[in-house]
Amino acid sequence: MKKLTLFFLTLLLGFSSIYKSNAQANDDIFSMALTGDAIITRKLSVYNEPPFLEMIKIIRSADVAFTNFEMLLHDYEPYPMHKSGGTYMRAEPSMAKELIWAGFDIVSTANNHTGDYGSEGMRLTLKYLNDYGLVNAGAGESLEEAREAKFIETSKARVALISCASTFPDHSRAGTSRGDTNARPGLSPLRFESEFIITKNHFENIKKLKKAIDPFKFSKEDKNSLTKINFSGRNYKVGSVNEVITKTNKKDLKEIERVVKSSIYMADYTIVTIHAHESNQKKSVPAKFLIEFSRKMIDAGADVVVGHGPHVLRGVEIYKGKPIFYSLANFMFQNETLLRVPEENYAKYNLGSEAQINDWNSKRYANDTRGFPTEREIWESVIAVPKWNKGNLFKIELYPITLGFGKKRTIRGRPMLANKVLSKKIIDDLAERSKPFGTKVEFKDGIGVINIVN
């Protein structure tokens, strides 16, 4: 009897030892699920296709999951502003609950749609996100509040989220106060300056054009200048090739750097995200100021930088052993099932009061023969899953997803894992766009893999 008891005790201790070693191994690994823009107008939780549920499992399996919340939540209490970020975004407040169902914990709120319905629309959105428990950063009642890091507690680590945008209507930009006026609610901005480098021949043509169109502003300085001229709000400079050089606004950069340098002492991992449409000739190539900004964030101590905004994938850079995702494209793209848009949108296409929302969609995209419905890469993306072992990044897994290119309006826009053929195409595209940054992306077992050499 004693021998039997000893046998079972030994067996139990063995199982306990195995469980403990596995638990310790799992505790050493920390993972994030990172996605791009979430433009959500319809429920997620009602669907059950295997490729969709497998994708949801990936998000839920991560220790923390992020998306850019490019949506406003309200019941049309606020009025639309005179200018939007492109489309006046709005969804049912319960859509926040759908993202939580999918496994998301943290979202950014700084993007070109933050101010579509003014400060009240922003306030309601933040209220619903907070009420449902989605940690959010990037917008607030003042510039200081919009800039600040927000934190989420997990069983393994504390994570900071810092969010900003370079693409926005100017009324969306948050402001500060000297104490004698109220601060302006809005988003955390990263402004930038552009300099247009053009060849001598183009320079002389602009000079002639400025003199012909606006002779009163064609000064003696313009007449005598051989290398510089300002025309129609742009600074032109003579160079050997035509290019646009962009640089970050130093004030904005320093302010965001200070927040990052503070947050790294209050969190185990710090995520910086930026919403940026700006490109360098092609949508898939980030503007130069974005490269400057992202590297500065890593220099300040951030563990990962996540870009979103252009609706297409951009390359991945491993800078000083840390990942920069220049754009994770779209995660959800349901802008065609908005319930309402304001009169300005109808007027743009000469649609009268009898027009319905479908008429506007059809006119906007010419019955799906132009714009987003015709651009395949808008509907292709990845879920990026970086993994750390005891705080050291060792691998990034990239799960290809499809948003239903070519499908009808009631279907497209919702993501699910891509099939093998499309998965290879998506990863091949991403690998090609990552080459200029010296990053090697391998296609292995149906996903993209970046192995980190420390």
Phi and psi in degrees as a GROMACS rama.xvg file:
@    title "Ramachandran Plot"
@    xaxis  label "Phi"
@    yaxis  label "Psi"
@TYPE xy
-62.7094  -39.2312  LYS-2
-64.5967  -40.313  LYS-3
-65.2757  -43.0158  LEU-4
-62.0789  -41.9148  THR-5
-62.9959  -38.3445  LEU-6
-61.6196  -49.123  PHE-7
-66.1121  -35.4441  PHE-8
-64.3971  -43.0247  LEU-9
-63.103  -42.2268  THR-10
-62.7432  -42.9174  LEU-11
-63.9615  -43.1792  LEU-12
-63.3712  -35.5404  LEU-13
-63.788  -47.1308  GLY-14
-61.8747  -40.4103  PHE-15
-62.308  -40.8634  SER-16
-65.0967  -42.4691  SER-17
-63.773  -44.8892  ILE-18
-61.3478  -42.6413  TYR-19
-64.46  -43.0256  LYS-20
-66.4207  -38.0394  SER-21
-66.9198  -41.0791  ASN-22
-63.1807  -41.8392  ALA-23
-64.1667  -40.6289  GLN-24
-62.7763  -43.1918  ALA-25
-67.4757  -35.8254  ASN-26
-65.4909  -26.2774  ASP-27
-75.1843  -23.2789  ASP-28
-94.6487  129.027  ILE-29
-123.145  131.007  PHE-30
-129.314  151.688  SER-31
-123.988  146.567  MET-32
-109.591  116.073  ALA-33
-116.146  130.588  LEU-34
-130.832  171.78  THR-35
-90.8574  -131.449  GLY-36
-77.9253  131.928  ASP-37
-109.9  97.0977  ALA-38
-102.391  93.8541  ILE-39
-112.056  125.754  ILE-40
-127.952  -4.32293  THR-41
-134.123  157.606  ARG-42
-63.1232  148.286  LYS-43
-102.416  -34.4191  LEU-44
-70.0561  -7.29712  SER-45
-89.2162  -9.66481  VAL-46
-94.9558  152.207  TYR-47
-141.862  19.284  ASN-48
-63.5624  140.378  GLU-49
-53.5265  -45.4451  PRO-50
-63.8752  -28.0303  PRO-51
-74.4498  -48.3881  PHE-52
-66.2879  -34.3479  LEU-53
-63.8921  -37.8558  GLU-54
-65.5597  -43.213  MET-55
-60.5212  -38.3961  ILE-56
-61.218  -38.7698  LYS-57
-62.7949  -44.4318  ILE-58
-64.9867  -46.3201  ILE-59
-66.7494  -27.2538  ARG-60
-75.4465  -18.5549  SER-61
-73.9875  154.938  ALA-62
-70.9666  -28.7774  ASP-63
-150.374  141.694  VAL-64
-128.366  136.263  ALA-65
-124.407  145.189  PHE-66
-146.396  156.856  THR-67
-86.0959  117.867  ASN-68
-85.0636  90.8899  PHE-69
-94.8738  57.5442  GLU-70
-152.429  156.828  MET-71
-116.467  143.661  LEU-72
-115.704  115.644  LEU-73
-170.033  174.771  HIS-74
-110.955  37.4967  ASP-75
67.1636  22.5609  TYR-76
-64.5991  -43.8467  GLU-77
-80.7337  157.853  PRO-78
-93.6514  152.336  TYR-79
-70.9827  145.952  PRO-80
-75.4881  168.009  MET-81
-68.8929  -17.3908  HIS-82
-140.471  138.21  LYS-83
-112.489  -178.089  SER-84
-83.689  11.9694  GLY-85
134.723  -54.0966  GLY-86
-130.275  142.197  THR-87
-79.2484  100.677  TYR-88
-80.194  139.217  MET-89
-168.001  141.113  ARG-90
-144.265  167.72  ALA-91
-59.4302  137.776  GLU-92
-53.7291  -29.1864  PRO-93
-67.8059  -10.1831  SER-94
-63.3598  -24.3425  MET-95
-61.1769  -38.548  ALA-96
-64.5851  -33.2268  LYS-97
-65.6381  -37.9601  GLU-98
-67.4494  -37.5884  LEU-99
-64.6827  -41.4423  ILE-100
-56.2129  -39.0185  TRP-101
-72.5769  -14.9193  ALA-102
112.428  4.10706  GLY-103
-79.2206  143.996  PHE-104
-115.034  -35.7351  ASP-105
-133.457  144.931  ILE-106
-140.603  152.02  VAL-107
-96.0636  149.447  SER-108
-124.293  7.93406  THR-109
-96.1907  107.236  ALA-110
-160.751  178.55  ASN-111
-69.87  -5.20848  ASN-112
-107.082  1.24373  HIS-113
-53.6526  -38.8304  THR-114
-104.653  17.3757  GLY-115
-55.7091  -37.5193  ASP-116
-115.242  34.0179  TYR-117
69.5222  -171.074  GLY-118
-67.0431  -30.1038  SER-119
-69.6231  -38.6293  GLU-120
-62.9326  -38.9633  GLY-121
-64.5117  -45.3296  MET-122
-60.321  -45.022  ARG-123
-63.234  -39.9394  LEU-124
-61.148  -48.0079  THR-125
-63.2159  -37.0169  LEU-126
-61.002  -48.4638  LYS-127
-67.9909  -39.1393  TYR-128
-60.9551  -43.7495  LEU-129
-67.7644  -41.2471  ASN-130
-61.3245  -37.394  ASP-131
-85.0927  -8.47357  TYR-132
91.9357  20.9798  GLY-133
-91.918  113.007  LEU-134
-64.0738  131.001  VAL-135
-138.02  149.367  ASN-136
-143.95  152.445  ALA-137
120.465  -11.6686  GLY-138
-144.614  154.17  ALA-139
-178.02  -172.963  GLY-140
-76.0763  -12.041  GLU-141
-152.688  170.567  SER-142
-61.6284  -41.0694  LEU-143
-62.0344  -41.3354  GLU-144
-70.5012  -39.0884  GLU-145
-65.8312  -34.2611  ALA-146
-73.3363  -31.3951  ARG-147
-64.1094  152.012  GLU-148
-75.3794  144.442  ALA-149
-114.74  151.582  LYS-150
-124.962  146.644  PHE-151
-127.949  137.714  ILE-152
-94.4905  132.335  GLU-153
-124.644  170.002  THR-154
-66.7406  -19.0469  SER-155
-108.817  -29.0854  LYS-156
-161.791  157.991  ALA-157
-98.6119  131.883  ARG-158
-120.398  134.722  VAL-159
-102.436  142.044  ALA-160
-123.193  126.52  LEU-161
-126.628  126.672  ILE-162
-131.127  146.861  SER-163
-152.349  175.021  CYS-164
-143.533  145.193  ALA-165
-106.278  -11.6601  SER-166
-113.372  116.267  THR-167
-173.058  150.24  PHE-168
-66.4672  144.67  PRO-169
-62.9174  -25.4582  ASP-170
-68.2739  -14.8562  HIS-171
-83.2364  -11.521  SER-172
-75.4288  126.192  ARG-173
-69.2559  154.298  ALA-174
-131.33  166.005  GLY-175
-104.539  -178.331  THR-176
-137.441  147.522  SER-177
-92.7753  1.02797  ARG-178
105.912  -15.8648  GLY-179
-98.7806  -12.1561  ASP-180
-135.828  163.244  THR-181
-72.0609  148.728  ASN-182
-70.5915  155.882  ALA-183
-91.8343  123.35  ARG-184
-67.0322  152.861  PRO-185
160.067  -156.938  GLY-186
-101.606  164.694  LEU-187
-82.0201  113.8  SER-188
-93.2567  148.641  PRO-189
-122.409  98.5318  LEU-190
-82.086  166.601  ARG-191
-151.215  158.775  PHE-192
-111.206  145.609  GLU-193
-119.861  138.176  SER-194
-125.115  127.802  GLU-195
-98.6905  112.41  PHE-196
-91.8925  124.867  ILE-197
-135.359  159.18  ILE-198
-71.5139  163.488  THR-199
-57.6384  -39.0539  LYS-200
-64.6189  -45.7494  ASN-201
-65.2838  -37.1263  HIS-202
-59.7187  -46.1901  PHE-203
-65.088  -34.4843  GLU-204
-66.9286  -40.1834  ASN-205
-65.9974  -38.355  ILE-206
-59.1669  -46.9001  LYS-207
-63.8136  -40.9774  LYS-208
-64.7878  -43.5732  LEU-209
-62.573  -41.5395  LYS-210
-65.5563  -37.5662  LYS-211
-73.9736  -41.2357  ALA-212
-81.7137  -40.1631  ILE-213
-135.084  68.176  ASP-214
-61.2817  -28.3834  PRO-215
-70.4674  -24.4959  PHE-216
-98.7902  0.970473  LYS-217
-85.9614  90.9777  PHE-218
-81.3104  173.464  SER-219
-61.897  -34.5671  LYS-220
-64.0984  -41.8262  GLU-221
-63.9786  -41.7713  ASP-222
-62.3107  -38.7556  LYS-223
-91.7912  -14.3793  ASN-224
-70.0302  133.834  SER-225
-101.159  -11.5411  LEU-226
-133.503  -18.9091  THR-227
-134.972  144.543  LYS-228
-157.849  146.48  ILE-229
-109.406  126.514  ASN-230
-143.883  128.244  PHE-231
54.6078  39.2559  SER-232
81.1706  6.38045  GLY-233
-118.325  142.624  ARG-234
-95.7276  121.813  ASN-235
-110.96  141.535  TYR-236
-138.435  140.198  LYS-237
-72.6037  134.308  VAL-238
-148.828  -177.112  GLY-239
-81.0042  -24.7141  SER-240
-136.148  163.982  VAL-241
-86.3504  121.027  ASN-242
-158.695  162.902  GLU-243
-114.416  124.327  VAL-244
-105.56  122.674  ILE-245
-115.905  142.462  THR-246
-135.736  144.761  LYS-247
-68.0361  148.438  THR-248
-67.5129  120.653  ASN-249
-63.5726  -35.2361  LYS-250
-65.0014  -49.5227  LYS-251
-61.2368  -43.0442  ASP-252
-60.1087  -46.3234  LEU-253
-64.4303  -40.1533  LYS-254
-63.8559  -42.5212  GLU-255
-71.1484  -37.5334  ILE-256
-58.1677  -42.1585  GLU-257
-61.5092  -38.9985  ARG-258
-65.5718  -42.4681  VAL-259
-63.0265  -45.8763  VAL-260
-64.1277  -26.2055  LYS-261
-79.6286  -43.5058  SER-262
-65.6356  -29.1416  SER-263
-67.0269  -17.1225  ILE-264
-92.5622  -6.32615  TYR-265
-113.531  -1.72031  MET-266
-143.027  156.751  ALA-267
-81.052  -31.1326  ASP-268
-136.349  139.81  TYR-269
-122  125.522  THR-270
-107.369  129.89  ILE-271
-113.257  129.382  VAL-272
-123.478  148.793  THR-273
-138.331  135.231  ILE-274
-98.6943  113.429  HIS-275
-144.451  117.485  ALA-276
-84.0213  -20.2457  HIS-277
-62.4495  138.287  GLU-278
-133.344  175.572  SER-279
-117.744  86.4569  ASN-280
76.0009  -47.8808  GLN-281
-116.178  147.485  LYS-282
-59.9511  -27.3579  LYS-283
-82.2484  -2.05336  SER-284
-113.944  120.89  VAL-285
-67.9522  146.706  PRO-286
-60.7018  153.412  ALA-287
-62.2339  -34.0025  LYS-288
-66.4207  -26.6147  PHE-289
-69.8727  -35.1738  LEU-290
-67.2508  -44.6664  ILE-291
-58.5816  -48.2717  GLU-292
-61.6682  -48.5393  PHE-293
-61.3807  -42.4333  SER-294
-67.5832  -36.3353  ARG-295
-63.5696  -34.6703  LYS-296
-66.7075  -40.6867  MET-297
-65.6968  -42.759  ILE-298
-58.2152  -34.1128  ASP-299
-76.5881  -13.4858  ALA-300
123.304  -2.30801  GLY-301
-62.1829  148.643  ALA-302
-92.4707  -24.2776  ASP-303
-157.157  143.048  VAL-304
-118.55  129.923  VAL-305
-119.781  119.581  VAL-306
-100.403  151.795  GLY-307
-158.855  163.931  HIS-308
133.073  -45.4416  GLY-309
-77.7967  -4.82014  PRO-310
69.4456  11.7516  HIS-311
-134.452  158.089  VAL-312
-71.0897  139.585  LEU-313
-120.591  169.086  ARG-314
-64.8733  165.211  GLY-315
-110.814  134.92  VAL-316
-119.5  136.975  GLU-317
-102.844  104.297  ILE-318
-110.377  117.667  TYR-319
53.678  38.3089  LYS-320
79.4606  7.75485  GLY-321
-124.128  146.867  LYS-322
-86.6577  139.675  PRO-323
-120.457  116.224  ILE-324
-99.4472  104.144  PHE-325
-68.908  -24.5986  TYR-326
-167.559  129.766  SER-327
-100.189  18.5701  LEU-328
55.6964  -138.606  ALA-329
-102.24  143.4  ASN-330
-101.385  -43.4056  PHE-331
-133.881  144.033  MET-332
-142.139  70.671  PHE-333
-107.278  43.6072  GLN-334
-76.0381  -9.89233  ASN-335
-89.9688  -1.38218  GLU-336
-120.1  32.4687  THR-337
-64.3743  148.243  LEU-338
-79.4247  -41.3824  LEU-339
-142.441  152.841  ARG-340
-134.986  153.708  VAL-341
-75.146  172.057  PRO-342
-56.2237  -35.6448  GLU-343
-55.7256  -37.1461  GLU-344
-68.1254  -39.9623  ASN-345
-67.6805  -42.3951  TYR-346
-61.6733  -33.3565  ALA-347
-57.1948  -30.9321  LYS-348
-110.554  21.8646  TYR-349
56.0744  39.4834  ASN-350
-99.9851  130.517  LEU-351
-86.1385  -169.701  GLY-352
-68.6219  -17.854  SER-353
-82.1042  -11.1252  GLU-354
-70.0948  146.186  ALA-355
-107.21  169.936  GLN-356
-59.1466  -35.1509  ILE-357
-66.1103  -35.0859  ASN-358
-62.0258  -41.1106  ASP-359
-64.3866  -46.6444  TRP-360
-58.934  -45.2253  ASN-361
-64.8559  -39.886  SER-362
-69.5675  -41.3306  LYS-363
-60.38  -43.2576  ARG-364
-105.314  13.0902  TYR-365
48.2256  53.0251  ALA-366
53.1472  47.7767  ASN-367
66.3685  26.5764  ASP-368
-107.32  1.98501  THR-369
-151.973  166.671  ARG-370
73.7191  -156.756  GLY-371
-50.8593  -42.2587  PHE-372
-61.4348  -20.4286  PRO-373
-96.9821  -6.74445  THR-374
-100.93  103.027  GLU-375
-56.9088  -43.4155  ARG-376
-68.6103  -16.1007  GLU-377
-62.9986  -28.2995  ILE-378
-104.218  18.3359  TRP-379
-130.062  136.918  GLU-380
-159.193  -169.088  SER-381
-140.37  156.069  VAL-382
-100.624  119.814  ILE-383
-92.0105  129.27  ALA-384
-124.058  86.8612  VAL-385
-74.8975  145.388  PRO-386
-129.255  135.989  LYS-387
-115.21  144.313  TRP-388
-117.097  112.082  ASN-389
53.9526  39.1899  LYS-390
88.2008  -2.34972  GLY-391
-106.485  120.928  ASN-392
-64.1453  127.895  LEU-393
-126.277  -17.4327  PHE-394
-160.204  149.1  LYS-395
-127.017  125.086  ILE-396
-103.246  136.608  GLU-397
-121.72  109.238  LEU-398
-96.7685  112.512  TYR-399
-68.9245  136.258  PRO-400
-128.231  153.874  ILE-401
-119.449  142.423  THR-402
-106.439  13.1269  LEU-403
87.6512  45.7938  GLY-404
-55.3975  133.136  PHE-405
85.7865  -9.01985  GLY-406
-83.6166  167.623  LYS-407
-71.9669  165.2  LYS-408
-58.639  -32.1955  ARG-409
-76.8816  -9.15847  THR-410
-110.463  -48.2918  ILE-411
-64.6219  151.321  ARG-412
108.332  -20.3591  GLY-413
-96.4648  132.308  ARG-414
-86.883  157.268  PRO-415
-161.052  164.776  MET-416
-60.5749  138.732  LEU-417
-77.9844  156.353  ALA-418
-73.3622  174.478  ASN-419
-60.8106  -42.8356  LYS-420
-64.9279  -49.4461  VAL-421
-66.6769  -35.9526  LEU-422
-58.1768  -44.3796  SER-423
-64.8577  -39.9446  LYS-424
-62.5084  -44.1367  LYS-425
-64.4037  -45.3256  ILE-426
-68.6964  -37.2247  ILE-427
-61.154  -42.3576  ASP-428
-60.8331  -45.9694  ASP-429
-66.3899  -38.3501  LEU-430
-62.0216  -42.0227  ALA-431
-65.2464  -38.7654  GLU-432
-76.2478  -17.3102  ARG-433
-90.3802  -16.2633  SER-434
-56.6252  -42.8609  LYS-435
-60.4936  -19.061  PRO-436
-97.4648  5.58407  PHE-437
74.8054  20.2554  GLY-438
-100.314  130.363  THR-439
-100.163  118.645  LYS-440
-109.36  120.448  VAL-441
-101.481  145.636  GLU-442
-97.8996  114.99  PHE-443
-143.168  125.894  LYS-444
53.5123  38.6352  ASP-445
85.405  0.444187  GLY-446
-132.676  168.867  ILE-447
-89.6471  143.883  GLY-448
-133.803  132.181  VAL-449
-118.417  113.287  ILE-450
-90.582  131.471  ASN-451
-97.3367  125.277  ILE-452
-99.4709  112.482  VAL-453
